[in-house]
Amino acid sequence: MSLRGRGIGLASVLVLAWGWALPAHAGILTTGAGFLKGTEHFAGSSSLGSLDANVDYAVYAPGNYPGTDPSSGHEFVYAYQIFALGDATLPLSTLTVGVAYDSSTSTNVSGGHNATYDPAYPDNTGAHPIVESLTPSSSSFLSLFAPGISPGGHSAILLFTSPNPPTFTSASVQNGGVSDQELLPSPIPEPGTLALAGIGAGLVLVRRRRA
């Protein structure tokens, strides 16, 4: 079930962060203690084959992640698990989740850390994830699966942490021949960054009124 289809905005996400829960789903992530959770479907086709996958996601408030928390309970934990469905004809190879990135200063304003996977929740196909750590110049959380996730298989639970709460940003799933982009949760910029953006918007309004 896609939260994007319900029109969940930033304000609603922050309300959820104060303790409102979403309806439960079938997977480990969608039935646990995460305050923001759900499933996004990725699909597509070309002459090379077809893509058919679900990505379960959950965001946990600091100290609430039930597995091995890379931040030791100090940050929000963002968790994802990808499932290759029956209509896929090629193994899933990549999951990418965008993060807030300021191209003018070449910095990652999302404050992401600890990109990894949880060994307590492994894959079931031997497709071990290779997780790219978030760096100041990175605009995405990237996982490569070798040799790939075949139909019926799923990945390990992939993690990264951030001091910042979530909003929905662009994400993609690829299988070597086909890709699809949807929305998954990722950190919002730090409050100072949001404040600066608000000040900028206010100045624009003042200038328009004076004009």
N, CA and C of each residue as an Amber inpcrd file, in Angstrom:
protein
   633
   0.8540000  -1.1920000   0.0000000   0.0000000   0.0000000   0.0000000
   0.8800000   1.2280000   0.0000000   0.6710000   2.1410000  -0.9150000
   1.5140000   3.3080000  -1.0730000   0.9650000   4.5000000  -0.3080000
   1.7910000   5.0780000   0.5830000   1.3820000   6.2870000   1.2820000
   1.2850000   7.4590000   0.3310000   2.0490000   7.3980000  -0.7770000
   2.0080000   8.4640000  -1.7540000   0.6070000   8.6220000  -2.2950000
  -0.1030000   7.4900000  -2.4940000  -1.4540000   7.5260000  -3.0050000
  -2.4280000   8.1400000  -2.0260000  -2.0740000   8.1740000  -0.7350000
  -2.9400000   8.7810000   0.2710000  -2.6630000  10.2680000   0.4420000
  -1.6540000  10.7670000  -0.2910000  -1.3530000  12.1810000  -0.1720000
  -0.6810000  12.5520000   1.1220000   0.1410000  11.6450000   1.6770000
   0.8460000  11.9480000   2.9150000   1.9190000  12.9900000   2.6320000
   1.8470000  14.1460000   3.2710000   2.8320000  15.1990000   3.1030000
   3.7550000  15.2740000   4.2860000   4.6230000  16.2820000   4.2680000
   5.6130000  16.4280000   5.3300000   4.9440000  16.6380000   6.6780000
   3.8980000  17.4660000   6.7140000   3.2290000  17.7100000   7.9920000
   2.6330000  16.4270000   8.5530000   2.0390000  15.6090000   7.6860000
   1.4440000  14.3560000   8.1480000   2.5030000  13.4040000   8.6500000
   3.6610000  13.3790000   7.9670000   4.7430000  12.5080000   8.4020000
   5.2110000  12.8990000   9.7950000   5.2930000  14.2100000  10.0480000
   5.7410000  14.6540000  11.3580000   4.7090000  14.3260000  12.4340000
   3.4190000  14.3730000  12.0880000   2.3960000  13.9460000  13.0380000
   2.5600000  12.4770000  13.3650000   2.8480000  11.6590000  12.3310000
   3.0650000  10.2390000  12.5650000   4.2570000  10.0280000  13.4860000
   5.2550000  10.8890000  13.3670000   6.4380000  10.7650000  14.2150000
   6.1000000  10.9750000  15.6810000   4.9800000  11.6120000  15.9390000
   4.5800000  11.8150000  17.3310000   3.7720000  10.6570000  17.8710000
   3.6350000   9.5590000  17.0820000   3.0900000   8.3580000  17.6770000
   1.8800000   7.7590000  16.9970000   1.3580000   8.3260000  15.9200000
   0.2320000   7.7350000  15.2290000   0.7270000   6.5970000  14.3630000
   0.0260000   5.4730000  14.3680000   0.4770000   4.2870000  13.6410000
  -0.3310000   4.1080000  12.3650000   0.2980000   3.4810000  11.3630000
  -0.3770000   3.1320000  10.1270000  -0.8970000   1.7070000  10.2050000
  -1.8530000   1.3270000   9.3420000  -2.3400000  -0.0510000   9.3420000
  -1.2120000  -1.0410000   9.1020000  -1.3200000  -2.2130000   9.6910000
  -0.2620000  -3.2270000   9.6000000  -0.2660000  -3.8980000   8.2360000
   0.8900000  -4.4150000   7.8580000   1.0680000  -5.1840000   6.6310000
   1.6620000  -6.5360000   6.9990000   1.9460000  -7.3510000   5.9660000
   2.3100000  -8.7430000   6.2210000   3.7870000  -8.9500000   6.5490000
   4.6810000  -8.0720000   6.0710000   6.1010000  -8.3200000   6.2350000
   6.6250000  -7.9720000   7.6190000   7.8880000  -8.3340000   7.8670000
   8.5150000  -8.0450000   9.1570000   8.5110000  -6.5460000   9.4290000
   8.8830000  -5.7620000   8.4190000   8.9760000  -4.3200000   8.6210000
   7.6110000  -3.6770000   8.7610000   6.6190000  -4.1950000   8.0490000
   5.3090000  -3.5470000   8.0380000   4.4260000  -3.9590000   9.2070000
   4.9070000  -4.8530000  10.0630000   4.1220000  -5.2480000  11.2330000
   4.8330000  -4.9280000  12.5460000   6.0120000  -4.3200000  12.4730000
   6.7930000  -4.0660000  13.6790000   6.4840000  -2.7270000  14.3090000
   7.4710000  -2.1900000  15.0220000   7.2840000  -0.9960000  15.8290000
   7.5660000   0.2990000  15.0800000   7.8450000   0.2220000  13.7800000
   8.1090000   1.4320000  13.0300000   6.8940000   2.3480000  13.0000000
   7.1100000   3.6620000  13.1280000   5.9750000   4.5820000  13.1440000
   5.5400000   4.9720000  11.7460000   6.3950000   4.7520000  10.7500000
   6.0580000   5.0150000   9.3550000   6.4260000   3.7740000   8.5720000
   5.4570000   3.0820000   7.9800000   5.7470000   1.7920000   7.3640000
   4.7510000   1.4940000   6.2570000   5.1710000   0.6330000   5.3420000
   4.3080000   0.2680000   4.2340000   5.0610000  -0.5100000   3.1850000
   4.4580000  -0.6260000   2.0020000   5.0310000  -1.3690000   0.8730000
   4.8430000  -0.5470000  -0.3870000   5.9010000  -0.4580000  -1.1950000
   5.8270000   0.2090000  -2.4970000   6.1070000  -0.8100000  -3.5900000
   5.2980000  -0.7750000  -4.6420000   5.4530000  -1.7130000  -5.7570000
   6.2420000  -1.0510000  -6.8770000   7.2070000  -1.7930000  -7.4160000
   8.0200000  -1.3500000  -8.5500000   7.7890000  -2.3210000  -9.7000000
   7.5030000  -1.8060000 -10.9020000   7.2330000  -2.6870000 -12.0420000
   7.6190000  -1.9920000 -13.3410000   7.9060000  -2.7870000 -14.3480000
   8.2280000  -2.2640000 -15.6710000   8.6110000  -3.3940000 -16.5880000
   8.7410000  -3.0880000 -17.8630000   9.1340000  -4.1170000 -18.8270000
   9.8060000  -3.4660000 -20.0290000  10.6250000  -4.2430000 -20.7130000
  11.2750000  -3.8370000 -21.9600000  11.5660000  -5.1070000 -22.7390000
  12.2510000  -4.9540000 -23.8530000  12.6200000  -6.1320000 -24.6480000
  13.5860000  -7.0370000 -23.9040000  14.2210000  -6.5230000 -22.8650000
  15.1830000  -7.3070000 -22.0970000  14.5290000  -8.1630000 -21.0210000
  13.3050000  -7.8070000 -20.6140000  12.6350000  -8.5770000 -19.5720000
  11.6790000  -7.7080000 -18.7820000  11.2210000  -8.2330000 -17.6580000
  10.2410000  -7.5090000 -16.8430000  10.7380000  -7.3690000 -15.4110000
  10.2830000  -6.2840000 -14.7750000  10.6060000  -5.9700000 -13.3900000
   9.3260000  -6.0510000 -12.5740000   9.3730000  -6.7640000 -11.4610000
   8.2090000  -6.8990000 -10.5870000   8.7300000  -7.0790000  -9.1680000
   8.5680000  -6.0640000  -8.3270000   9.1580000  -6.1190000  -6.9830000
   8.3360000  -5.3000000  -6.0100000   8.3500000  -5.7130000  -4.7560000
   7.8350000  -4.9230000  -3.6410000   8.9890000  -4.5230000  -2.7500000
   8.9570000  -3.3160000  -2.2440000   9.9100000  -2.8810000  -1.2310000
   9.1290000  -2.5390000   0.0250000   9.3350000  -3.3270000   1.0820000
   8.7870000  -2.9950000   2.3980000   9.7100000  -1.9780000   3.0510000
   9.1140000  -1.0080000   3.7360000   9.9250000   0.0030000   4.4090000
   9.3470000   0.2870000   5.7920000  10.2080000   0.7580000   6.6710000
   9.7830000   1.1980000   7.9990000  10.8050000   2.1910000   8.5220000
  10.3160000   3.1780000   9.2590000  11.1900000   4.1340000   9.9310000
  10.9320000   4.0150000  11.4270000  11.9980000   3.9050000  12.1980000
  11.9160000   3.7010000  13.6460000  12.4790000   4.9180000  14.3650000
  11.7540000   5.3690000  15.3740000  12.2660000   6.4550000  16.2150000
  13.5170000   5.9710000  16.9550000  14.3880000   6.8870000  17.3640000
  15.6110000   6.4810000  18.0700000  15.3270000   5.5350000  19.2280000
  16.0450000   4.4100000  19.2300000  15.9150000   3.4280000  20.2990000
  14.8300000   2.3920000  20.0970000  14.0530000   2.4670000  19.0070000
  12.9300000   1.5600000  18.8090000  13.1730000   0.4460000  17.8030000
  14.3000000   0.4680000  17.0870000  14.5330000  -0.5940000  16.1000000
  14.7620000  -1.9230000  16.8130000  14.0340000  -3.0020000  16.4190000
  14.1020000  -4.2550000  17.1770000  15.3300000  -5.0990000  16.8840000
  16.0590000  -4.8020000  15.8140000  17.2360000  -5.5820000  15.4730000
  18.5120000  -4.9020000  15.9530000  19.5890000  -5.0860000  15.1990000
  20.8720000  -4.4800000  15.5310000  20.8960000  -3.0510000  15.0150000
  20.8460000  -2.0810000  15.9190000  20.7740000  -0.6710000  15.5610000
  22.1850000  -0.1160000  15.3630000  22.5600000   0.2690000  14.1370000
  23.9200000   0.7740000  13.9030000  24.2360000   2.0520000  14.6650000
  23.1950000   2.7940000  15.0740000  23.4340000   4.0460000  15.7940000
  23.3660000   3.8630000  17.2990000  23.1860000   2.6230000  17.7610000
  23.0750000   2.3270000  19.1970000  21.9380000   3.1040000  19.8570000
  20.8450000   3.2890000  19.1130000  19.6640000   3.9190000  19.6730000
  19.6540000   5.4260000  19.6540000  20.6180000   6.0620000  18.9710000
  20.7320000   7.5200000  19.0040000  20.0580000   8.2180000  17.8240000
  19.7450000   7.4750000  16.7400000  19.2140000   8.1090000  15.5380000
  17.9850000   7.3590000  15.0230000  17.2490000   8.0010000  14.1120000
  16.1830000   7.3150000  13.3950000  16.7960000   6.2070000  12.5520000
  16.1230000   5.0590000  12.4970000  16.5850000   3.9460000  11.6720000
  15.6370000   3.7920000  10.4800000  16.2040000   3.8300000   9.2920000
  15.4690000   3.6300000   8.0430000  15.7560000   2.2190000   7.5520000
  14.7130000   1.4150000   7.3800000  14.8840000   0.0060000   7.0230000
  14.0950000  -0.3140000   5.7590000  14.6950000  -1.1400000   4.8880000
  14.0770000  -1.5340000   3.6220000  14.3370000  -3.0200000   3.3800000
  13.3760000  -3.6800000   2.7610000  13.5640000  -5.0720000   2.3440000
  12.8740000  -5.2450000   0.9980000  13.5910000  -5.7700000   0.0220000
  13.0820000  -5.8820000  -1.3370000  12.7090000  -7.3330000  -1.6410000
  11.5560000  -7.5220000  -2.2910000  11.0230000  -8.8380000  -2.6380000
  10.8590000  -8.9270000  -4.1500000  11.4360000  -9.9550000  -4.7610000
  11.2600000 -10.2140000  -6.1960000   9.9950000 -11.0420000  -6.3870000
   9.0500000 -10.5040000  -7.1350000   7.7550000 -11.1650000  -7.3080000
   7.7420000 -12.0630000  -8.5370000   6.6340000 -12.7790000  -8.7050000
   6.5800000 -13.8520000  -9.6990000   6.6640000 -13.4270000 -11.1410000
   6.3100000 -12.1790000 -11.4630000   6.3520000 -11.7430000 -12.8520000
   7.7200000 -11.2410000 -13.2900000   8.6840000 -11.1940000 -12.3770000
  10.0300000 -10.7670000 -12.7460000  10.7100000 -11.8430000 -13.5910000
  11.4230000 -11.4190000 -14.6160000  12.1320000 -12.3730000 -15.4780000
  13.6470000 -12.2800000 -15.3300000  14.1300000 -11.2840000 -14.6140000
  15.5540000 -11.1360000 -14.3520000  15.7740000 -10.9120000 -12.8580000
  16.8940000 -11.3600000 -12.3260000  17.1690000 -11.1210000 -10.9030000
  17.2700000  -9.6300000 -10.5920000  16.7220000  -9.2200000  -9.4590000
  16.8420000  -7.8290000  -9.0410000  18.2920000  -7.5270000  -8.6760000
  18.7840000  -6.3900000  -9.1290000  20.1970000  -6.1010000  -8.9440000
  20.4850000  -4.8810000  -8.0830000  19.5690000  -3.9100000  -8.0050000
  19.9000000  -2.6500000  -7.3520000  18.6720000  -2.0290000  -6.6890000
  18.8710000  -1.4850000  -5.4990000  17.8980000  -0.6080000  -4.8510000
  18.6120000   0.6960000  -4.5170000  18.0500000   1.8130000  -4.9570000
  18.6250000   3.1200000  -4.6800000  17.5640000   4.0060000  -4.0520000
  17.8840000   4.6350000  -2.9390000  16.9740000   5.5650000  -2.2820000
  17.6470000   6.9240000  -2.2420000  16.9970000   7.9300000  -2.8220000
  17.5690000   9.2660000  -2.8440000  17.5630000   9.9100000  -1.4790000
  18.5390000  10.7630000  -1.2430000  18.5950000  11.5600000  -0.0170000
  18.7470000  13.0200000  -0.4160000  18.4620000  13.9110000   0.5020000
  18.5510000  15.3350000   0.2080000  20.0090000  15.7180000  -0.0330000
  20.2630000  16.3690000  -1.1540000  21.6260000  16.6960000  -1.5570000
  21.6460000  18.1160000  -2.1010000  22.5730000  18.9220000  -1.6270000
  22.7000000  20.2990000  -2.0560000  23.8260000  20.3930000  -3.0820000
  23.4580000  20.5030000  -4.3610000  24.4680000  20.5130000  -5.4200000
  25.3210000  21.7790000  -5.3900000  24.7920000  22.8660000  -4.8160000
  25.5610000  24.1120000  -4.7930000  26.7400000  24.0450000  -3.8360000
  26.5930000  23.2250000  -2.7910000  27.6780000  23.1020000  -1.8130000
  28.2900000  21.7110000  -1.7910000  27.7460000  20.8010000  -2.6150000
  28.2370000  19.4200000  -2.6970000  28.2070000  18.7430000  -1.3310000
  27.1010000  18.9100000  -0.6220000  26.9720000  18.2840000   0.6870000
  25.6670000  17.5150000   0.7980000  25.7010000  16.4610000   1.5670000
  24.5110000  15.6840000   1.8760000  23.8440000  16.3270000   3.0850000
  22.6780000  16.9700000   2.8680000  22.0290000  17.6920000   3.9560000
  21.0870000  16.8120000   4.7600000  20.9970000  15.5200000   4.4190000
  20.1180000  14.6210000   5.1590000  20.7540000  14.0750000   6.4240000
  22.0480000  14.1600000   6.5340000  22.7090000  13.6840000   7.7430000
  22.6800000  12.1790000   7.8990000  22.7580000  11.4270000   6.7960000
  22.6950000   9.9730000   6.8750000  23.9900000   9.3450000   7.3570000
  23.8700000   8.2180000   8.0630000  25.0350000   7.5100000   8.5990000
  24.7900000   6.0010000   8.5280000  25.8280000   5.2480000   8.7690000
  25.7020000   3.8210000   9.0850000  24.9230000   3.0210000   8.0390000
  25.2100000   3.2070000   6.7530000  24.5630000   2.4000000   5.7220000
  25.0760000   0.9740000   5.8240000  24.1710000   0.0260000   6.0300000
  24.5680000  -1.3620000   6.2510000  23.3560000  -2.2660000   6.0720000
  23.4570000  -3.5180000   6.4910000  22.2980000  -4.4000000   6.5460000
  22.3350000  -5.1530000   7.8630000  21.1450000  -5.6330000   8.2770000
  21.0270000  -6.2750000   9.5780000  21.2380000  -7.7810000   9.4270000
  22.3110000  -8.3430000   9.9990000  22.5710000  -9.7810000   9.8670000
  21.5070000 -10.6460000  10.5330000  20.6850000 -10.0610000  11.4010000
  19.6210000 -10.8350000  12.0460000  18.4800000 -11.1530000  11.0880000
  18.4130000 -10.4360000   9.9510000  17.3420000 -10.6460000   8.9770000
  17.9650000 -10.8150000   7.5990000  18.5530000 -11.9890000   7.3090000
  19.2920000 -12.1900000   6.0640000  18.3610000 -12.4090000   4.8700000
  18.9740000 -12.4280000   3.6800000  18.2340000 -12.7570000   2.4650000
  17.9740000 -14.2560000   2.4170000  17.1950000 -14.6960000   1.4360000
  16.9070000 -16.1300000   1.3060000  17.3570000 -16.6940000  -0.0400000
  18.1990000 -15.9550000  -0.7610000  18.6210000 -16.4170000  -2.0890000
  20.1270000 -16.4060000  -2.2790000  20.8790000 -16.0290000  -1.2750000
  22.3250000 -15.9210000  -1.4450000  22.7480000 -14.6450000  -2.1400000
  21.8070000 -13.6930000  -2.3070000  22.1220000 -12.4230000  -2.9560000
  22.5990000 -11.4350000  -1.9060000  23.8590000 -11.5130000  -1.5710000
  24.3820000 -10.7090000  -0.4770000  24.4690000  -9.2420000  -0.8870000
  23.9570000  -8.3280000  -0.0520000  23.9760000  -6.9100000  -0.4300000
  25.3470000  -6.2780000  -0.2610000  25.6660000  -5.4010000  -1.1910000
  26.8470000  -4.5560000  -1.0920000  26.3170000  -3.1470000  -0.9180000
  26.4720000  -2.5910000   0.2740000  25.8250000  -1.3310000   0.6190000
  26.8230000  -0.1970000   0.5520000  26.4680000   0.8390000  -0.1800000
  27.3190000   2.0200000  -0.2860000  27.0290000   2.9510000   0.8790000
  28.0520000   3.2730000   1.6460000  27.8700000   4.1890000   2.7640000
  27.5670000   5.5910000   2.2590000  26.7560000   6.3200000   3.0140000
  26.4820000   7.6970000   2.6780000  27.6980000   8.5550000   3.0080000
  28.0820000   9.3960000   2.0700000  29.2150000  10.2910000   2.2580000
  28.7470000  11.7180000   1.9850000  29.5410000  12.7180000   2.3420000
  29.1100000  14.0950000   2.0710000  28.7990000  14.3740000   0.6100000
  29.3970000  13.6170000  -0.3230000  29.1550000  13.8640000  -1.7470000
  28.1300000  12.9090000  -2.3420000  27.4930000  12.0730000  -1.5170000
  26.5540000  11.0840000  -2.0290000  25.1330000  11.6180000  -2.0040000
  24.3660000  11.3230000  -3.0430000  22.9660000  11.7400000  -3.0840000
  22.0320000  10.5420000  -3.0180000  22.5500000   9.3810000  -2.6380000
  21.6850000   8.2020000  -2.5600000  22.2530000   7.1610000  -1.6090000
  21.3380000   6.3400000  -1.1150000  21.6630000   5.1310000  -0.3640000
  21.5450000   3.9980000  -1.3810000  22.6290000   3.3030000  -1.6700000
  22.6780000   2.3510000  -2.7770000  23.0220000   0.9550000  -2.2790000
  22.2340000  -0.0320000  -2.7330000  22.5350000  -1.4310000  -2.4520000
  22.5960000  -2.2140000  -3.7520000  23.6790000  -2.9260000  -3.9400000
  23.8280000  -3.8420000  -5.0680000  23.7000000  -5.2630000  -4.5520000
  23.0230000  -6.1250000  -5.3090000  22.8190000  -7.4970000  -4.8800000
  23.5550000  -8.4420000  -5.8240000  24.4640000  -9.2320000  -5.2680000
  25.2360000 -10.1770000  -6.0600000  24.9920000 -11.5830000  -5.5180000
  24.5430000 -12.5090000  -6.3680000  24.3830000 -12.4190000  -7.8330000
  23.0490000 -11.8440000  -8.2810000  22.2000000 -11.3860000  -7.4080000
  20.8820000 -10.8850000  -7.7690000  19.8020000 -11.6460000  -7.0130000
  18.6270000 -11.0190000  -6.9080000  17.5170000 -11.6310000  -6.1810000
  16.5370000 -12.2140000  -7.1900000  16.4410000 -13.5210000  -7.2410000
  15.5870000 -14.2030000  -8.2100000  14.1290000 -14.1610000  -7.7630000
  13.1640000 -14.3390000  -8.7000000  11.7500000 -14.3510000  -8.3300000
  11.4710000 -15.3160000  -7.1800000  10.7300000 -14.8420000  -6.1880000
  10.4700000 -15.6140000  -4.9860000  11.4450000 -15.3230000  -3.8670000
  12.4890000 -14.5900000  -4.1560000  13.5050000 -14.2960000  -3.1450000
  13.3270000 -12.9180000  -2.5410000  14.0450000 -12.6830000  -1.4540000
  14.0350000 -11.3550000  -0.8350000  15.4230000 -11.0250000  -0.3280000
  15.6510000  -9.7490000  -0.1360000  16.9450000  -9.2810000   0.3390000
  17.0120000  -9.3570000   1.8590000  18.2000000  -9.0990000   2.3750000
  18.3300000  -8.8120000   3.8020000  17.6390000  -7.4800000   4.0890000
  17.4560000  -7.1580000   5.3560000  16.9250000  -5.8510000   5.7180000
  18.0670000  -4.8420000   5.6640000  17.9090000  -3.8550000   4.8010000
  18.9200000  -2.8350000   4.5800000  18.6370000  -1.6510000   5.4910000
  19.6960000  -1.0430000   6.0140000  19.5360000   0.0040000   7.0150000
  20.3980000   1.2140000   6.7090000  19.9050000   2.3940000   7.0270000
  20.7920000   3.5050000   7.3390000  20.1320000   4.3410000   8.4140000
  20.9060000   5.1800000   9.0820000  20.3940000   5.9530000  10.2030000
  20.6210000   7.4350000   9.9500000  19.8260000   8.2520000  10.6330000
  19.9590000   9.6960000  10.5010000  19.3680000  10.3540000  11.7410000
  19.8760000  11.5110000  12.1420000  19.2440000  12.2440000  13.2340000
  17.9410000  12.9110000  12.8100000  17.6260000  12.8660000  11.5250000
  16.4820000  13.5960000  10.9890000  15.3000000  12.6830000  10.6800000
  14.0590000  13.1730000  10.8910000  12.8610000  12.4000000  10.5620000
  12.6150000  12.3730000   9.0620000  11.6160000  11.5820000   8.6010000
  11.5030000  11.2870000   7.1740000  10.5360000  12.1660000   6.3900000
  10.7670000  12.1720000   5.0850000   9.7890000  12.5490000   4.0860000
   9.9490000  11.5430000   2.9510000   9.1350000  11.6500000   1.9030000
   9.2410000  10.6850000   0.8040000  10.0670000  11.2670000  -0.3300000
  11.0490000  10.4820000  -0.8100000  11.9320000  10.9190000  -1.8770000
  12.0290000   9.8260000  -2.9410000  12.6250000  10.1670000  -4.0650000
  12.7090000   9.2540000  -5.1990000  13.5600000   8.0330000  -4.8730000
  13.0870000   6.8790000  -5.3260000  13.8160000   5.6190000  -5.1590000
  13.6610000   4.8090000  -6.4400000  14.6160000   3.9280000  -6.7160000
  14.5300000   3.1040000  -7.9180000  14.9420000   1.6670000  -7.6170000
  14.3460000   0.7500000  -8.3680000  14.7190000  -0.6590000  -8.3570000
  15.0930000  -1.0390000  -9.7890000  16.1810000  -1.7980000  -9.9180000
  16.6370000  -2.2200000 -11.2430000  16.8940000  -3.7140000 -11.2420000
  16.7890000  -4.3070000 -12.4360000  17.1130000  -5.7300000 -12.5550000
  18.0960000  -5.9990000 -13.6920000  18.8760000  -5.0020000 -14.0310000
  19.8700000  -5.1730000 -15.0790000  19.3820000  -4.7650000 -16.4520000
  18.0680000  -4.8070000 -16.6650000  17.5350000  -4.4180000 -17.9600000
  16.4010000  -3.4260000 -17.8710000  15.7350000  -3.3790000 -16.7240000
  14.5690000  -2.5250000 -16.5320000  14.6920000  -1.8300000 -15.1810000
  14.2080000  -0.6010000 -15.0920000  14.1890000   0.1040000 -13.8160000
  12.8500000   0.8130000 -13.6590000  12.4860000   1.0940000 -12.4060000
  11.2740000   1.8390000 -12.1050000  11.5560000   2.7520000 -10.9280000
  10.9700000   3.9500000 -10.9510000  11.1280000   4.9140000  -9.8710000
   9.8030000   5.1230000  -9.1520000   9.8480000   5.0630000  -7.8390000
   8.7010000   5.3490000  -6.9860000   9.2050000   6.1860000  -5.8140000
   8.4400000   6.2610000  -4.7310000   8.8270000   7.0560000  -3.5700000
   8.9830000   6.1780000  -2.3410000  10.0610000   6.4160000  -1.5900000
  10.3080000   5.7380000  -0.3210000  10.7550000   6.7780000   0.7050000
  10.5950000   6.4810000   1.9980000  10.9990000   7.4610000   3.0030000
  12.5090000   7.6080000   3.1120000  12.9270000   8.8420000   3.3740000
  14.3310000   9.1740000   3.5490000  14.3900000  10.4080000   4.4460000
  15.5540000  10.7460000   5.0270000  15.5960000  11.8780000   5.9580000
  15.2990000  13.2060000   5.2850000  14.6590000  14.0950000   6.0420000
  14.5120000  15.4650000   5.5950000  15.7570000  16.2370000   6.0030000
  15.9790000  17.4280000   5.4250000  17.1420000  18.2270000   5.8400000
  17.0600000  18.5990000   7.3090000  18.2060000  19.0040000   7.8560000
  18.2620000  19.4300000   9.2420000  17.3750000  20.6650000   9.4440000
  16.8680000  20.8850000  10.6660000  15.9720000  22.0250000  10.9080000
  16.5490000  23.3540000  10.4590000  17.8620000  23.5530000  10.6150000
  18.4710000  24.8010000  10.1810000  18.3450000  25.0060000   8.6920000
  18.4670000  23.9280000   7.9280000  18.3260000  24.0130000   6.4840000
  16.8980000  24.3800000   6.1080000  15.9180000  23.7640000   6.8000000
  14.5240000  24.0900000   6.5520000  14.2310000  25.5450000   6.9100000
  14.8160000  26.0250000   7.9980000  14.5970000  27.4050000   8.4100000
  15.1160000  28.3690000   7.3650000  16.2960000  28.0990000   6.8280000
  16.8590000  28.9490000   5.7900000  15.9760000  28.9590000   4.5560000
  15.4370000  27.7660000   4.2110000  14.5460000  27.6950000   3.0540000
  13.2950000  28.5260000   3.2920000  12.7580000  28.4830000   4.5370000
  11.5770000  29.2680000   4.8650000  11.8460000  30.7610000   4.7940000
  13.0240000  31.1820000   5.2850000  13.3950000  32.5900000   5.2150000
  13.4890000  33.0440000   3.7670000  14.0900000  32.2000000   2.9260000
  14.2070000  32.5250000   1.5080000  12.8560000  32.6980000   0.8520000
  11.9170000  31.8000000   1.1730000  10.5760000  31.8920000   0.6090000
   9.8860000  33.1620000   1.0830000  10.1010000  33.5380000   2.3670000
   9.5040000  34.7500000   2.8900000  10.0260000  35.9910000   2.1960000
  11.3240000  36.0250000   1.9140000  11.8990000  37.1710000   1.2160000
  11.3240000  37.3170000  -0.1860000  11.0930000  36.1820000  -0.8480000
  10.5050000  36.2270000  -2.1810000   9.1150000  36.8330000  -2.1170000
   8.3090000  36.4500000  -1.1060000   6.9520000  36.9850000  -0.9620000
   6.9840000  38.4840000  -0.6910000   7.9180000  38.9120000   0.1790000
   8.0390000  40.3370000   0.4830000   8.3810000  41.1220000  -0.7770000
   9.3130000  40.5990000  -1.5750000   9.6930000  41.2850000  -2.7970000
   8.5340000  41.3800000  -3.7620000   7.7280000  40.3000000  -3.8570000
   6.5900000  40.3200000  -4.7570000   5.5510000  41.3450000  -4.3130000
   5.3300000  41.4470000  -2.9820000   4.3530000  42.4100000  -2.4840000
   4.8060000  43.8340000  -2.7470000   6.1020000  44.0900000  -2.5550000
   6.6300000  45.4340000  -2.7960000   6.5540000  45.7930000  -4.2740000
   6.7260000  44.7400000  -5.1210000   6.6620000  45.0030000  -6.5520000
   5.2310000  45.3730000  -6.9520000
